[in-house]
């Protein structure tokens, strides 16, 4: 296996600490080279950092795509999380296209990691040690070794490991994972049943109830996803006294209770395990098994526990024999009448379970509340009943006394600290969009954050802060932030990207509405030059344009190609309070449309540099719906071109063909269906759709294209047969960008005039 370490950490970016209120390290250095779609898609894409038990080291998987080889490579790096003793990330494992791949890296202890080796037919768990270097610091990696094989065909994922007697126990602990198995059969029979199914002689599938597919995959009615456990006895592992664990026993505590996922694998935030009181506790959240998945969003949290044995020669552990013989009791700990549940996590001492919960079934954008359940008293507690924001993730402090959250706020996702129930969370940082938060020490004074902005993809920062004087936990702490990774520095160092500018205006019902303005590359204030406009409309519909990075709809990519970019967060957008979110219910083409029109008029009045005769609107999903709605209501906007990606055209058929039926129930179809206004359509449009989009099926895009063609309107249909609701393949994404900019140039031109006769040259990719 060829390992080639990269120079990742740039000293200039890491020199010194900066104010958390305005961290200059998060700003991008301005240069002159154009930043192309190919440049963007070739940037490293970092995964979340898994932090070691001591909080001193991190693991992160970085993926990179090469347009020369048309291959994507994943690399696992070891990151030093010590701000005062910095070192370059160390390459531990790297995939080889079509030869070797890995996934799901986890920590077994401060000195051990493990990952799934997905090479060939035998998928196994591999282990490697992290040794100390000459200075007594962790850093050196030793040769990987094969620990165990997963049953053939089981598709293991979402690994978690729990040491049952301390985080550095030589005895080992319990490995948990999600597996795709045949309902009613043991996991060991999966491979045999897979072969029988493949050789069944026909291609028929049959269901007795709806919910036959989800997102981009058809559901096999005879298979389910379950959480499995197996014991990892690591005694003497570091002394090389064992090689490969013999015949591990795989046990699903919820199998007998029929608690499984019909469609999606469990993610690491869908289940958790903890050790307390001599017992192993396992909690999972799944769709309510008594309700039809397609018509309901309700999820329930189930809890079970297993006795942990103790022998004389090793620490407490779960023996294979014990795993195979127990039949644990299962308890539902949610109230039963709530809506969606997500992000379940045990407190460090294993006595309290926390999760995020929506109150209304079928309302996927209801406000998330923080809920805890005490295993000792068997009582539920709501922590954020009065907070008018909706957190997207939670994590316990190391001492288990408080929680850290991430929630949207006015065009960003911010980290918060929630000290106890009933108090408003305290924001910790006001720059960029945080995607992850991990406490690093027991004192709670250091946090690892993953942060992106409009000018760079996710990088990792250590936020160090001290409590305000007087010990008031509700006050914003004095804090400093240090950047510890710079994966994209080389790819961004020669270009100038805009940090964007927030603007506010009055929208429907006299509400204050926010948007982003990104000027085109080369724009100079005071110049009389006119520029075209790319007016971006986000999906969701309950979502928002944020100070964050995207490889699918990146405002700076449009600005780099010579367009003013406006991205408005209209009624229904998140981060402005629940009333604003719910303003879109049964109102899809009402208040949001009014907000978008008002925002466009505001921008045109305040920015005469924008050419009113060269306006283009683009959107995906709900944004695509709004494009089709604007087609029939363009008299107030004067757009000259549209781009509709995976947008709704006819809402009645959408209801009967989407896999998530509960979602469109919030829209009264007859009133807000774009096809009712086809007679008013007259604007050139590019229609884009994915063949595996089961959320908004491709017939919606085909119908819109047919409507345009039947009326003689210049139009084009771009189809990706293997993509879902998103265009994820880098090669396809490059083509997506090429066709979008080619279309815009045909109908509204660009602020840059070089090479207009050859779009593939003019638009630099």
C-alpha positions in Angstrom: 0.0 0.0 0.0 1.5 3.3 -1.0 1.3 6.0 1.6 2.4 9.5 0.8 2.1 12.1 3.5 1.1 15.6 2.5 2.2 18.9 4.0 -1.1 20.1 5.4 -0.5 22.7 8.1 0.6 26.1 6.9 2.5 28.0 9.7 1.1 31.3 8.6 -2.4 30.1 9.2 -1.6 28.7 12.6 0.4 31.4 14.0 -1.2 32.8 17.1 -4.7 32.9 18.6 -7.5 35.2 17.4 -10.7 36.6 18.9 -13.6 34.2 18.6 -15.9 37.2 17.9 -13.9 38.0 14.7 -11.4 35.2 14.0 -9.2 36.5 11.2 -7.9 32.9 10.7 -11.3 32.2 9.1 -10.8 34.9 6.4 -9.5 33.9 3.0 -6.4 35.5 1.4 -7.3 37.4 -1.7 -5.5 36.7 -5.0 -6.4 37.2 -8.6 -6.8 33.7 -10.2 -10.2 32.6 -11.2 -11.6 29.8 -9.0 -13.3 27.3 -11.4 -15.8 24.5 -10.8 -13.0 22.0 -11.4 -10.9 23.7 -8.8 -13.8 23.5 -6.3 -14.5 19.9 -7.0 -10.9 18.9 -6.8 -10.5 20.4 -3.3 -10.0 17.9 -0.4 -13.3 17.0 1.3 -12.7 16.4 5.0 -15.0 14.1 7.1 -15.9 14.6 10.7 -13.0 14.3 13.2 -13.3 11.4 15.6 -11.5 12.4 18.8 -9.5 10.0 21.0 -10.7 9.3 24.6 -8.1 11.7 26.0 -9.0 14.5 23.6 -5.4 14.8 22.4 -5.7 13.2 18.9 -8.2 13.1 16.1 -9.0 10.9 13.1 -10.3 12.3 9.9 -11.0 10.8 6.5 -10.2 13.1 3.6 -11.4 12.4 0.0 -9.9 13.8 -3.1 -11.0 13.4 -6.7 -8.7 13.5 -9.6 -10.1 14.7 -13.0 -7.0 13.3 -14.7 -7.5 9.8 -13.5 -11.3 10.1 -12.9 -10.7 8.3 -9.5 -11.5 9.3 -5.9 -9.1 8.5 -3.1 -9.8 8.4 0.6 -7.1 9.0 3.1 -7.2 8.6 6.9 -5.2 11.1 8.8 -4.1 11.4 12.5 -4.4 14.9 13.8 -2.6 16.5 16.7 -5.1 18.5 18.8 -2.5 20.2 20.9 -2.5 24.0 20.0 0.9 24.6 21.7 2.7 21.6 20.1 1.6 21.5 16.5 2.6 18.9 13.9 1.5 17.9 10.5 -1.4 15.4 10.2 0.0 11.9 9.7 -1.3 9.7 6.9 -2.4 6.3 8.3 -4.4 4.6 5.6 -5.1 5.4 2.0 -7.5 3.7 -0.4 -6.4 2.4 -3.8 -9.1 2.7 -6.5 -10.4 -0.7 -7.5 -7.9 -2.4 -5.1 -8.4 -1.3 -1.5 -10.9 0.7 0.4 -11.8 1.4 4.0 -14.4 3.1 6.1 -15.7 3.9 9.6 -12.5 4.6 11.5 -12.9 4.5 15.3 -10.8 4.7 18.4 -10.4 1.6 20.6 -8.3 3.5 23.1 -5.8 6.4 23.1 -3.3 3.9 21.5 -5.5 1.9 19.2 -7.7 2.5 16.2 -9.8 0.2 14.0 -11.5 0.5 10.7 -13.5 -1.6 8.2 -11.4 -3.0 5.4 -13.8 -3.3 2.4 -11.4 -5.0 0.0 -12.7 -8.0 -1.8 -15.6 -10.2 -0.7 -14.3 -10.7 2.9 -15.1 -7.4 4.8 -13.2 -7.3 8.1 -12.3 -5.2 11.0 -8.6 -4.1 11.0 -6.6 -2.7 13.9 -3.5 -0.7 14.3 -1.7 0.8 17.2 -0.6 4.4 17.7 2.7 4.4 19.5 4.7 7.1 21.3 7.5 8.9 19.5 10.9 9.8 20.9 9.4 12.9 22.7 6.7 10.9 24.4 4.0 12.2 22.2 1.5 10.1 20.3 2.0 10.0 16.6 3.7 6.9 15.2 1.5 4.2 13.6 2.3 0.5 13.6 1.5 -2.1 11.0 -2.3 -2.9 10.7 -3.6 -6.3 11.7 -6.8 -8.2 10.9 -9.1 -8.5 14.0 -12.3 -10.2 12.7 -14.5 -10.8 9.7 -18.0 -9.5 9.4 -20.5 -12.0 8.0 -20.7 -12.1 4.2 -23.2 -9.7 2.6 -24.1 -7.9 5.9 -22.8 -4.5 4.7 -21.5 -3.3 8.2 -21.4 0.4 8.8 -21.7 3.0 11.6 -19.1 1.4 14.0 -19.1 2.3 17.7 -16.8 0.9 20.4 -17.3 1.0 24.1 -14.6 -0.1 26.6 -16.5 -1.8 29.4 -13.9 -1.0 32.0 -12.2 2.2 31.3 -11.1 3.8 28.1 -7.7 2.1 28.1 -8.8 -1.3 29.3 -6.6 -4.2 28.1 -9.7 -6.4 28.3 -11.5 -4.7 25.5 -15.1 -4.0 25.2 -18.1 -4.1 22.8 -18.2 -3.3 19.1 -21.5 -2.1 17.7 -22.5 -1.7 14.1 -25.4 -1.5 11.7 -26.0 -4.4 9.3 -28.4 -5.2 6.4 -29.8 -8.7 7.1 -32.7 -10.9 6.1 -35.6 -10.5 8.3 -36.0 -13.5 10.7 -32.6 -15.0 10.0 -29.2 -14.8 11.8 -26.6 -12.4 10.4 -24.4 -15.4 9.6 -26.9 -16.6 7.0 -26.9 -13.3 5.1 -24.3 -14.4 2.4 -26.1 -17.6 1.6 -29.5 -15.8 1.3 -28.0 -13.1 -0.9 -26.8 -15.7 -3.4 -30.2 -17.4 -3.4 -31.9 -14.1 -4.0 -29.5 -13.2 -6.9 -30.2 -16.6 -8.5 -33.9 -16.6 -8.0 -34.6 -16.7 -11.7 -36.7 -13.5 -12.1 -36.4 -9.8 -11.3 -39.7 -9.3 -9.6 -40.2 -7.4 -6.2 -43.5 -7.3 -4.4 -44.9 -5.2 -1.5 -48.1 -5.4 0.5 -47.9 -1.8 1.8 -46.6 1.5 0.4 -43.1 2.7 1.2 -41.4 0.8 -1.6 -38.4 3.0 -2.1 -36.6 5.9 -0.5 -34.3 8.6 -1.8 -32.4 6.6 -4.5 -32.9 2.9 -3.5 -35.7 0.4 -3.8 -36.6 -1.4 -0.6 -36.2 -5.2 -0.4 -39.3 -6.2 1.6 -37.5 -9.2 3.1 -34.5 -7.3 4.5 -34.0 -4.9 7.4 -31.2 -3.0 9.1 -30.4 -3.9 12.7 -27.8 -2.9 15.3 -25.5 -5.8 16.2 -23.0 -6.2 19.0 -19.9 -8.4 19.4 -17.4 -8.7 22.1 -13.8 -7.5 21.4 -11.4 -9.2 23.9 -8.2 -7.2 23.3 -6.3 -8.7 26.2 -2.6 -8.9 25.2 -3.3 -7.5 21.8 -0.5 -5.0 22.0 1.9 -7.8 22.9 1.1 -9.5 19.7 -0.2 -12.6 21.5 -3.3 -12.8 19.3 -3.7 -12.4 15.6 -7.3 -12.7 14.5 -10.3 -13.1 16.9 -11.8 -16.6 16.5 -15.5 -17.0 15.5 -17.0 -13.9 17.0 -20.6 -14.0 18.1 -22.8 -11.3 16.6 -25.9 -10.5 18.5 -28.9 -8.1 17.9 -30.6 -7.2 21.2 -33.6 -5.8 19.4 -34.2 -8.6 16.9 -36.8 -10.5 18.9 -38.8 -7.3 19.4 -38.9 -6.4 15.7 -37.1 -3.1 16.3 -35.3 -2.5 13.0 -35.1 0.0 10.2 -36.9 -1.0 7.0 -34.8 1.1 4.7 -31.9 3.2 5.9 -28.8 1.9 7.7 -28.4 3.1 11.2 -26.1 6.0 11.4 -23.9 6.7 14.4 -26.4 9.4 15.6 -29.3 6.9 15.4 -28.0 4.7 18.2 -25.7 4.8 21.2 -24.3 2.5 23.9 -23.1 3.2 27.4 -21.8 1.3 30.5 -23.1 1.9 34.0 -24.2 0.0 37.1 -22.6 -3.2 35.8 -24.8 -3.2 32.7 -24.4 -2.3 29.0 -27.1 0.0 27.8 -28.1 0.2 24.1 -30.5 2.8 22.7 -31.8 3.1 19.2 -34.2 5.4 17.4 -36.3 4.1 14.5 -39.5 5.0 12.6 -42.6 3.9 14.7 -43.0 0.3 13.8 -46.8 0.5 14.1 -47.1 3.3 11.6 -46.6 3.4 7.8 -43.2 4.9 7.0 -44.5 6.8 4.0 -47.3 8.7 5.7 -45.6 9.4 9.1 -42.4 10.9 10.4 -42.8 9.7 14.0 -39.8 8.0 15.5 -39.4 6.2 18.8 -36.5 5.6 21.1 -36.0 2.1 22.5 -33.7 1.1 25.3 -32.4 -2.2 26.5 -29.6 -3.4 28.8 -27.4 -6.4 29.2 -25.6 -7.7 32.3 -21.8 -7.4 32.0 -19.8 -10.3 33.4 -16.7 -10.0 35.6 -14.0 -12.7 35.8 -10.9 -12.9 37.9 -8.3 -12.4 35.3 -9.6 -9.6 33.2 -11.8 -6.5 33.5 -15.6 -6.7 33.1 -16.6 -7.6 29.6 -19.4 -9.2 27.5 -18.5 -12.8 26.7 -19.4 -14.3 23.4 -21.4 -17.0 25.2 -23.3 -14.5 27.2 -24.1 -12.4 24.1 -25.6 -15.5 22.4 -27.8 -16.5 25.2 -29.5 -13.4 26.6 -32.9 -12.1 25.7 -33.0 -8.6 26.9 -36.1 -6.6 27.9 -36.9 -3.7 25.6 -38.4 -0.4 26.7 -39.8 2.5 24.7 -38.7 5.7 26.4 -40.3 8.3 24.2 -43.8 9.5 25.1 -45.2 7.8 21.9 -47.2 10.7 20.4 -44.4 13.0 19.3 -42.9 13.5 15.8 -39.4 12.9 14.6 -36.5 12.0 16.9 -32.8 12.3 16.1 -29.3 12.5 17.5 -29.5 10.2 20.5 -26.5 10.2 22.9 -25.8 8.9 26.4 -24.1 11.0 29.0 -20.6 10.0 29.8 -21.6 8.2 33.0 -24.3 6.2 31.2 -27.2 7.3 33.4 -29.0 9.8 31.1 -30.0 9.6 27.5 -30.5 12.8 25.4 -32.0 13.4 22.0 -33.6 15.9 19.7 -37.4 15.7 19.2 -40.1 17.3 17.1 -43.5 17.4 18.6 -45.7 17.1 15.5 -45.9 13.9 13.5 -45.5 14.6 9.8 -43.9 18.0 10.2 -40.2 17.5 9.4 -39.5 21.2 10.1 -41.2 21.4 13.5 -38.8 22.9 16.0 -36.3 20.4 17.6 -36.4 20.4 21.4 -33.7 18.9 23.6 -35.0 15.9 25.6 -33.3 13.9 28.3 -34.4 10.6 29.9 -33.1 9.5 33.3 -32.4 5.8 33.4 -32.5 6.0 37.2 -35.9 7.7 37.6 -37.3 6.8 34.2 -38.5 10.3 33.6 -38.3 12.7 30.6 -37.3 16.3 30.8 -37.5 19.1 28.1 -34.5 21.4 28.2 -35.3 24.0 25.5 -39.1 24.5 25.6 -38.9 28.3 25.3 -35.9 28.6 22.9 -37.1 29.6 19.5 -34.4 27.9 17.6 -34.1 24.3 16.3 -30.8 22.6 17.1 -29.5 20.1 14.6 -27.0 18.2 16.8 -26.1 17.7 20.5 -23.2 16.4 22.5 -22.6 16.0 26.2 -19.9 17.9 28.1 -17.2 15.6 29.4 -18.5 15.9 32.9 -22.1 15.1 31.8 -23.6 18.2 33.4 -24.3 20.2 30.3 -24.8 20.0 26.6 -23.4 21.6 23.5 -25.6 22.3 20.5 -25.4 23.5 16.9 -28.3 25.6 15.7 -29.1 27.9 12.8 -29.2 31.6 13.4 -29.7 34.3 10.7 -27.6 32.8 7.9 -25.2 30.6 9.9 -25.1 27.6 12.1 -23.6 28.5 15.5 -22.2 26.4 18.4 -24.1 26.9 21.7 -23.6 25.8 25.3 -26.7 24.7 27.3 -25.9 24.6 31.0 -29.2 23.2 32.3 -32.9 22.8 31.5 -34.9 26.0 31.1 -32.0 28.3 30.3 -31.3 29.8 26.9 -28.2 28.3 25.3 -25.2 30.6 25.1 -23.6 31.2 21.7 -19.9 30.5 21.6 -18.8 31.7 18.2 -20.3 34.1 15.6 -18.2 33.4 12.5 -18.9 30.8 9.8 -21.1 27.7 10.0 -20.2 25.0 12.5 -20.9 21.4 11.4 -19.5 19.6 14.4 -18.6 20.2 18.0 -16.6 18.0 20.3 -15.5 18.7 23.9 -11.8 18.0 24.4 -11.3 18.1 28.2 -13.2 17.6 31.4 -13.0 21.2 32.3 -15.1 22.2 29.3 -12.6 24.9 28.3 -11.6 23.5 24.9 -13.9 22.5 22.1 -13.1 21.1 18.6 -15.2 22.7 15.9 -15.6 21.9 12.2 -16.3 25.3 10.5 -16.8 26.3 6.9 -17.6 29.7 5.3 -18.5 31.1 1.9 -14.8 31.2 1.2 -13.5 27.8 2.3 -14.7 24.2 3.0 -14.7 22.7 6.5 -11.6 23.1 8.6 -11.1 22.3 12.2 -10.5 24.8 15.0 -10.0 24.6 18.7 -12.1 27.0 20.6 -10.6 27.7 24.0 -12.5 29.9 26.5 -12.8 30.8 30.1 -16.0 31.3 32.0 -17.1 35.0 32.5 -16.5 36.6 35.8 -19.0 35.8 38.4 -19.6 32.3 37.0 -22.7 33.2 35.0 -23.1 30.4 32.5 -25.5 32.5 30.5 -22.9 35.1 29.5 -20.8 34.7 26.4 -17.4 33.5 27.5 -14.1 35.2 26.6 -12.7 32.9 23.9 -9.9 32.3 21.4 -9.8 30.0 18.4 -6.9 28.2 16.8 -6.9 26.6 13.4 -5.5 23.1 13.5 -6.2 21.9 9.9 -5.8 23.6 6.5 -6.8 20.9 4.0 -7.8 23.4 1.3 -5.1 26.0 1.7 -3.1 25.0 -1.4 -6.2 24.9 -3.6 -7.5 28.3 -2.5 -4.3 30.2 -2.1 -4.2 31.8 -5.5 -7.8 33.0 -5.8 -10.1 35.7 -4.4 -13.4 34.6 -3.0 -16.0 36.9 -1.5 -17.1 36.7 2.1 -20.6 37.8 1.1 -22.7 40.6 2.4 -25.9 40.2 4.4 -28.8 42.5 3.6 -32.3 42.9 5.1 -35.6 44.1 3.6 -39.3 44.0 4.3 -41.1 41.0 3.0 -44.6 39.5 3.3 -46.6 40.6 6.3 -43.9 43.3 6.9 -41.5 40.6 8.2 -37.7 41.4 8.1 -36.2 39.0 5.5 -32.4 38.4 5.1 -30.4 37.6 2.0 -26.8 37.3 0.8 -25.2 39.4 -1.9 -21.9 38.2 -3.5 -20.3 40.6 -6.0 -18.8 39.2 -9.3 -15.1 38.7 -9.7 -13.6 41.9 -10.9 -16.4 44.1 -9.6 -15.4 47.6 -8.4 -17.7 49.9 -6.5 -18.4 53.1 -8.4 -17.8 51.5 -11.8 -20.5 52.1 -14.4 -20.2 48.5 -15.8 -23.4 46.5 -15.8 -23.4 42.9 -14.6 -25.9 40.0 -15.0 -27.6 38.5 -11.9 -27.8 34.9 -10.8 -30.7 34.8 -8.4 -30.4 31.5 -6.3 -33.4 29.9 -4.5 -32.7 27.3 -1.9 -34.5 24.0 -1.4 -36.1 22.4 1.6 -38.3 24.4 1.6 -37.3 24.7 5.2 -33.6 25.4 4.8 -31.4 28.5 4.4 -28.4 30.0 2.6 -25.7 30.2 5.1 -22.1 31.4 5.5 -21.0 28.0 4.5 -19.3 26.0 1.8 -21.1 23.9 -0.8 -20.0 21.8 -3.8 -23.5 21.7 -5.3 -24.7 25.3 -5.1 -21.7 27.5 -4.3 -22.4 31.2 -4.7 -18.8 32.1 -5.2 -18.6 29.8 -8.2 -21.3 31.9 -9.9 -19.6 35.1 -8.8 -16.3 33.9 -10.2 -17.9 33.4 -13.6 -19.0 37.1 -13.7 -22.4 37.2 -12.0 -23.8 39.2 -9.2 -25.3 36.6 -6.9 -28.3 37.1 -4.7 -29.4 34.3 -2.3 -32.5 35.1 -0.2 -33.9 33.3 2.8 -37.6 33.8 2.3 -40.6 32.7 4.5 -40.0 29.1 5.4 -36.3 29.5 5.9 -34.7 28.2 9.1 -32.7 30.2 11.6 -35.2 33.1 12.1 -37.7 31.5 14.5 -40.4 28.9 14.2 -43.1 31.3 13.2 -41.1 32.3 10.1 -40.5 28.6 9.3 -44.2 27.7 9.6 -45.2 30.6 7.5 -44.7 28.4 4.4 -47.2 25.7 5.5 -50.0 25.6 3.0 -48.4 28.7 1.5 -45.7 27.5 -0.9 -46.3 30.0 -3.7 -47.6 32.8 -1.4 -45.3 34.5 1.2 -42.1 33.0 -0.1 -42.8 34.3 -3.6 -43.7 37.8 -2.2 -40.4 37.7 -0.2 -38.3 36.8 -3.3 -40.0 39.5 -5.4 -39.5 42.1 -2.7 -35.8 41.1 -2.2 -35.1 41.3 -6.0 -36.7 44.7 -6.2 -34.7 45.9 -3.2 -31.4 44.7 -4.7 -32.2 46.3 -8.1 -33.0 49.6 -6.4 -29.8 49.6 -4.3 -27.4 48.2 -6.8 -27.6 49.9 -10.2 -24.6 47.9 -11.3 -27.0 45.0 -11.9 -28.4 44.9 -15.4 -32.2 44.6 -15.1 -32.3 43.0 -18.6 -30.0 40.2 -17.7 -31.6 38.5 -14.7 -31.6 34.7 -14.3 -33.1 32.6 -11.5 -31.9 29.2 -10.5 -33.2 26.7 -7.9 -33.3 23.0 -6.9 -36.0 20.9 -5.1 -38.3 23.5 -3.5 -36.1 26.1 -5.3 -36.9 24.2 -8.5 -40.6 24.3 -7.6 -40.3 28.1 -7.2 -38.6 28.4 -10.6 -41.7 26.7 -12.1 -43.9 28.9 -10.1 -42.0 32.0 -11.3 -42.5 30.8 -14.9 -46.2 31.5 -14.4 -45.7 34.7 -12.4 -42.8 36.4 -14.1 -44.5 39.7 -14.7 -43.1 41.1 -11.4 -39.6 39.9 -11.8 -38.6 40.1 -15.5 -36.3 37.1 -15.4 -34.8 36.3 -18.8 -33.7 32.7 -18.0 -34.5 29.9 -15.6 -32.6 26.8 -14.3 -34.8 24.2 -12.6 -33.1 21.3 -10.9 -35.3 18.5 -9.6 -38.2 20.8 -9.2 -41.9 20.1 -8.7 -44.2 20.8 -11.6 -47.5 19.1 -10.8 -48.3 18.7 -7.1 -51.1 16.1 -7.4 -48.9 13.5 -9.1 -46.1 14.4 -6.8 -48.2 13.3 -3.8 -48.9 9.9 -5.4 -45.3 9.3 -6.6 -43.0 10.6 -3.9 -41.7 8.1 -1.2 -42.1 10.6 1.6 -45.8 11.2 1.4 -46.2 13.0 4.7 -44.0 15.9 3.5 -46.2 17.3 0.7 -49.3 17.1 2.9 -48.4 20.6 4.1 -49.3 22.1 0.6 -52.9 22.5 -0.7 -52.2 21.2 -4.1 -54.7 22.7 -6.4 -53.9 26.3 -5.4 -50.1 26.1 -5.5 -49.4 23.7 -8.4 -47.2 25.3 -11.1 -48.8 23.4 -13.9 -52.0 25.5 -13.4 -50.2 28.5 -14.9 -48.5 26.9 -17.9 -50.4 29.2 -20.2 -48.3 32.1 -18.7 -45.0 30.4 -19.3 -42.7 32.2 -21.8 -39.2 32.2 -20.4 -36.3 30.0 -21.6 -35.5 27.3 -19.1 -32.9 24.6 -18.5 -34.5 21.6 -16.8 -32.2 19.2 -14.9 -33.2 15.9 -13.2 -31.7 12.8 -11.7 -32.9 9.4 -12.8 -32.7 8.0 -9.2 -34.5 10.9 -7.6 -37.3 9.2 -5.7 -38.1 12.3 -3.6 -39.1 14.4 -6.6 -39.4 11.7 -9.3 -38.0 12.5 -12.8 -41.5 12.7 -14.3 -41.7 16.1 -12.7 -38.8 17.4 -14.7 -39.9 15.6 -17.9 -43.3 17.2 -17.5 -41.9 20.7 -17.1 -39.7 20.2 -20.2 -42.8 18.9 -22.1 -44.8 22.0 -21.1 -42.0 24.3 -22.3 -41.6 22.4 -25.6 -45.3 22.3 -26.3 -45.4 26.1 -26.0 -42.4 26.6 -28.3 -40.3 28.1 -25.5 -36.5 27.7 -25.9 -35.6 24.9 -23.4 -33.2 22.1 -22.7 -33.4 18.9 -20.6 -30.2 17.7 -18.8 -30.6 14.2 -17.4 -28.3 12.3 -15.1 -29.6 8.7 -15.0 -27.5 7.5 -12.1 -27.9 10.6 -9.8 -30.5 11.1 -7.1 -31.9 14.4 -5.8 -28.3 15.7 -5.8 -25.5 15.5 -8.4 -22.8 13.8 -6.3 -20.4 12.3 -8.8 -17.6 14.9 -9.4 -17.5 14.2 -13.1 -21.2 14.7 -13.4 -21.0 17.8 -11.2 -18.5 19.3 -13.6 -20.8 18.6 -16.5 -23.7 20.1 -14.5 -21.7 23.4 -14.0 -20.7 23.5 -17.6 -24.3 23.2 -18.9 -25.7 25.6 -16.3 -23.1 28.3 -17.3 -23.5 27.6 -21.0 -27.3 28.2 -20.6 -26.8 31.4 -18.6 -24.4 32.7 -21.2 -26.8 32.0 -24.0 -29.6 34.0 -22.4 -28.2 36.6 -20.0 -24.5 36.6 -20.9 -21.7 37.2 -18.4 -19.8 40.0 -16.8 -16.7 38.6 -18.4 -16.5 38.8 -22.2 -13.5 36.7 -23.0 -14.1 33.7 -25.3 -17.9 34.1 -25.5 -17.9 32.2 -28.9 -16.7 29.1 -27.2 -18.5 28.4 -23.9 -16.3 25.5 -23.0 -13.3 27.9 -23.1 -15.1 31.0 -21.9 -16.3 29.3 -18.7 -13.1 28.1 -17.0 -13.5 24.7 -15.5 
